[in-house]
Amino acid sequence: MQNNNSYWHKRPCLVTGGAGFGGAHLCAELLSRGAKVYVYDRHLPKDSYLVFAGLVDRVNFIQGDIRDLEYLKMINTRFEITNIFHLAAQAIKPQSNLIPYETFVVNAQGTYNVLETVRTAKQSPHLVFASTGGYYGTFFSEDLINEDSPPLVGDNVYSASKVAGDIAVRYYANIFGIKAATCRFMQTYGPGDTNFSRIIPITIKYLMNGQHPKLTRCDGTPQWDFLHVRDMARAYTAVAENLDKKEVSGQAFNFGGGNPISVKELVMLISKVFTGKEIEPIILIPPSGILQKTCLDISKAKSLLGWKPGISLEDGLKETISWYREIWDQL
């Protein structure tokens, strides 16, 4: 799908959580299309992709908390925002079980704050919400997961808090008539990810430090679907460009790479790209005896939005590893 730059030219867009991994890449995508980008975040970390990519001076950074409803309303009015991309969240899954209340307040109530900002505005901006494939819980089916699948119980508070936001966004669209939709992703990766609790960054970290890759949170058998972060950024803009369509607003959309791979095979692929040879990870978790497979059905996004993934896993890993090698001394 070609860039719809005429739609975005000088369009004032607010990206909550824009200093984060996915948010920064979305900012880069919007800038490339000519949009005027406002980043709303609690702080700008020195390891943000906005910093590494030299984008800080090209965005308008606003320091603020997603829990501050009145400040959000003021920002929306003052800068005449036409599009809000709500990515701000407490997004570290293991940490969500340690700080469950804060996770719910930031992720669920924060989303309601954005929704109220949109609902009460004189000219309501269009809203795209960053949900999660964790909406579907811990999945063990061989079948592709479509958007009509119900939320199931997962193993972290993060997923539950995002389910609350996902449902609220679609309800607000259907009850109050705002233009809004949700995006569900599973595993995203790419340059700029400094969250080393995730499988791709931690595996690359092991290899950069000359260590043998280890699996400490699973037995290597779960099959996950990975999506490059630039394909994710294009997913957000594809939804935004189509929100005036009645079959899009109020809906949820799955996005993924379409080719699930086991965690063990993924680690071996990363090591092959990194060193030229496959290295089996040291597995520190006993076998579960249950095959967990998670692959999202992306046919709805293809048919209604004209979106499809454009970067293969191997090509994406080559680029990602190259990026880590270039900036490793700065981490």
C-alpha positions in Angstrom: 0.0 0.0 0.0 1.4 3.4 -1.0 1.8 6.2 1.5 -1.3 8.4 1.6 0.8 11.6 2.1 -1.9 14.0 1.0 -4.0 12.9 3.9 -1.3 13.5 6.5 0.2 16.7 5.1 0.6 19.1 8.1 -2.1 17.1 10.0 -1.6 17.7 13.8 -1.3 14.2 15.4 -0.9 13.4 19.1 1.0 10.2 19.9 0.7 9.2 23.6 3.6 7.2 24.7 5.5 8.5 21.6 8.9 8.1 23.3 8.5 4.4 23.6 9.6 1.7 21.1 6.4 1.5 19.0 5.5 5.1 19.5 8.8 6.4 18.3 8.6 4.4 15.1 5.0 5.6 14.6 6.3 9.2 14.9 8.9 8.5 12.3 6.2 7.1 10.0 4.0 10.1 10.5 6.9 12.5 9.9 7.8 10.8 6.7 4.2 11.4 5.5 4.3 15.1 6.4 2.3 15.1 9.6 2.9 17.5 12.5 3.7 15.3 15.4 3.1 15.9 19.1 4.5 13.4 21.5 2.8 13.1 24.9 4.9 11.2 27.4 6.1 11.3 31.0 9.7 11.6 30.0 12.1 11.2 27.1 14.6 8.5 27.9 18.1 8.8 26.5 17.7 5.4 24.9 14.4 6.3 23.1 14.5 5.6 19.3 13.4 9.2 18.9 16.9 10.1 20.3 18.8 7.4 18.3 17.1 8.3 15.1 17.6 12.0 15.5 13.9 12.8 15.6 13.6 14.7 18.8 13.9 18.1 17.1 11.3 17.1 14.5 8.5 16.4 17.0 6.9 18.6 19.5 7.5 16.9 22.9 5.0 17.5 25.7 5.8 16.1 29.1 2.6 14.8 30.7 1.0 11.9 32.4 -1.8 9.9 30.7 -3.7 10.0 34.1 -4.1 13.8 33.9 -7.4 14.2 32.1 -7.6 18.0 32.2 -4.1 18.4 30.8 -5.0 16.0 28.0 -8.1 18.0 27.1 -6.1 21.3 27.1 -3.4 19.8 24.8 -6.0 18.5 22.4 -7.7 21.9 22.3 -4.6 24.1 22.2 -3.0 22.2 19.3 -6.2 21.4 17.4 -5.4 17.7 17.3 -7.1 15.8 14.5 -5.7 12.3 15.2 -4.8 10.7 18.5 -2.7 7.5 18.6 -3.0 6.1 22.1 0.1 4.0 22.9 0.9 5.2 26.4 0.9 2.2 28.8 2.7 0.4 31.5 3.8 -2.2 28.9 6.2 -4.5 30.7 4.2 -7.7 31.3 6.3 -9.3 34.1 6.2 -5.9 36.0 2.5 -5.7 35.6 2.1 -8.5 38.1 4.3 -6.7 40.6 2.4 -3.4 40.3 -1.1 -4.5 39.3 -3.0 -1.4 40.5 -0.7 1.1 38.8 -0.9 -1.0 35.6 -4.7 -0.8 35.6 -4.8 2.9 36.4 -2.3 3.8 33.6 -3.6 1.3 31.0 -7.4 1.3 31.7 -8.2 4.6 33.3 -5.6 6.3 31.1 -7.5 5.0 28.1 -10.8 6.3 29.5 -9.1 9.7 29.9 -8.2 9.7 26.2 -11.7 8.6 25.3 -13.2 11.4 27.4 -10.8 13.9 25.7 -12.1 12.8 22.4 -15.8 12.6 23.4 -16.0 16.0 24.9 -14.0 17.9 22.3 -15.8 20.4 20.1 -14.3 18.7 17.1 -13.5 15.1 18.1 -10.2 13.8 16.8 -10.0 10.4 15.3 -8.6 7.8 17.7 -6.5 4.7 17.1 -5.8 2.6 20.2 -2.8 0.2 20.7 -4.4 -2.9 22.1 -2.6 -6.3 22.3 -2.8 -9.8 21.1 -2.8 -10.7 24.8 -6.5 -9.8 24.5 -6.9 -13.4 23.5 -5.2 -14.8 26.6 -3.1 -17.9 26.6 -4.0 -19.7 23.4 -3.4 -23.3 22.5 -5.3 -23.7 19.3 -3.8 -24.6 15.9 -6.4 -22.2 14.3 -5.7 -18.6 13.4 -7.2 -16.2 15.9 -9.7 -13.8 14.5 -11.1 -10.6 16.0 -14.3 -12.2 17.1 -12.5 -14.6 19.5 -13.4 -13.7 23.1 -10.9 -12.5 25.6 -9.5 -15.4 27.7 -7.7 -15.5 31.0 -3.9 -14.8 30.5 -1.0 -14.9 32.9 -0.4 -11.2 33.4 -2.3 -8.1 34.6 -1.1 -6.1 31.6 -3.3 -8.1 29.2 -6.4 -7.7 31.4 -5.8 -3.9 31.6 -5.5 -3.7 27.8 -8.7 -5.8 27.4 -10.5 -3.1 29.4 -9.2 -0.4 27.1 -9.9 -2.3 24.0 -13.5 -2.9 24.9 -14.0 0.7 26.1 -12.7 2.2 22.8 -15.1 0.1 20.7 -18.0 0.9 23.1 -17.4 4.7 22.9 -17.3 4.5 19.1 -20.6 2.6 19.0 -22.4 4.6 21.8 -21.1 8.1 21.3 -20.3 8.0 17.6 -16.6 8.9 17.8 -14.3 7.6 15.1 -12.1 5.1 16.9 -10.7 1.6 16.4 -8.3 -0.8 18.1 -5.1 -2.5 16.9 -4.1 -5.9 18.2 -0.5 -7.1 17.9 1.4 -10.1 19.2 5.2 -9.8 19.2 6.8 -6.7 17.6 10.5 -6.2 17.2 13.0 -4.1 15.4 15.6 -1.3 15.8 15.1 0.7 19.0 13.8 -1.9 21.3 15.7 -1.6 24.6 13.3 -3.8 26.6 15.6 -6.7 27.3 12.8 -8.7 28.9 11.7 -9.5 25.4 13.0 -12.5 23.5 14.7 -10.9 20.5 16.5 -8.1 22.4 17.7 -10.5 25.2 19.0 -13.0 22.7 20.9 -10.4 20.8 22.3 -9.1 24.2 23.6 -12.6 25.0 25.3 -12.8 21.6 26.7 -9.2 21.8 28.2 -10.1 25.2 29.7 -13.4 23.9 27.3 -15.5 26.0 25.3 -18.6 25.1 21.6 -17.7 24.5 19.3 -18.9 27.4 15.6 -19.3 27.7 14.5 -18.5 31.3 10.7 -17.9 30.8 9.6 -20.8 28.5 10.8 -24.2 27.3 11.3 -23.0 23.7 8.2 -24.8 22.3 5.6 -21.9 22.2 5.1 -20.7 18.6 4.7 -16.9 18.3 4.1 -14.6 15.4 6.5 -11.7 15.0 5.8 -8.3 13.3 8.5 -5.7 12.4 7.9 -2.4 14.1 7.7 -0.4 10.8 4.9 -2.8 9.7 3.2 -2.0 13.0 3.6 1.8 12.4 1.9 1.3 8.9 -0.9 -0.6 10.6 -1.7 2.4 12.8 -1.8 4.8 9.9 -3.8 2.4 7.8 -6.5 2.3 10.5 -6.5 6.0 10.9 -6.9 6.7 7.2 -10.0 4.5 7.1 -11.8 5.5 10.2 -14.5 7.4 8.3 -15.7 4.1 6.9 -18.6 2.6 8.9 -17.1 -0.9 8.7 -13.8 0.3 10.3 -14.8 2.6 13.2 -15.7 0.7 16.3 -13.8 -2.4 15.2 -10.7 -4.3 16.3 -8.1 -5.3 13.8 -5.4 -8.0 14.1 -1.9 -7.4 12.7 0.9 -9.9 12.5 3.7 -11.3 10.3 1.6 -14.4 9.4 4.4 -17.0 10.0 4.6 -18.3 13.6 7.9 -19.7 14.7 8.9 -21.6 17.9 10.9 -19.6 20.4 13.7 -22.2 20.1 13.8 -21.9 16.3 13.7 -18.1 16.6 16.8 -18.0 18.9 18.6 -20.3 16.5 17.7 -18.1 13.6 18.9 -15.0 15.4 22.2 -16.7 16.2 22.6 -17.8 12.5 22.1 -14.2 11.3 24.4 -13.0 14.1 27.2 -15.5 13.9 26.6 -17.5 10.7 25.8 -20.7 12.6 22.8 -21.9 14.5 23.2 -22.0 18.3 20.7 -24.0 20.3 19.6 -22.0 23.4 20.2 -23.3 27.0 16.7 -24.0 28.2 16.2 -23.4 31.9 12.5 -24.2 32.1 11.2 -27.8 32.3 9.1 -29.0 29.3 5.4 -28.0 29.6 4.1 -30.8 27.5 1.6 -28.4 26.0 2.0 -26.7 22.6 1.2 -23.0 22.8 0.6 -21.5 19.4 -0.4 -17.9 18.8 -1.0 -16.6 15.3 -3.5 -13.9 14.5 -5.8 -13.9 11.5 -4.9 -10.7 9.6 -7.4 -11.2 6.7 -9.7 -8.4 8.1 -6.9 -5.8 7.9 -6.0 -7.0 4.4 -9.5 -6.7 3.1 -10.8 -3.5 4.9 -7.5 -1.6 5.2 -5.4 -2.8 2.4 -2.6 -3.6 4.9 -0.2 -6.5 4.8 3.2 -7.1 6.4 6.1 -6.1 4.1 9.2 -7.2 6.0 10.2 -10.8 6.4 11.4 -12.1 9.8 14.9 -12.8 8.5 15.3 -9.5 6.8 13.9 -7.7 9.9 16.4 -9.6 12.1 19.3 -8.6 9.9 18.4 -5.0 10.2 17.7 -5.2 13.9 21.0 -6.9 14.7 22.9 -4.3 12.6 21.2 -1.5 14.6 22.2 -3.1 17.9 25.8 -3.4 16.7 25.9 0.2 15.7 24.6 1.7 19.0 25.7 -1.0 21.5 28.2 1.3 23.2 25.5 3.8 23.9 23.2 1.4 25.7 
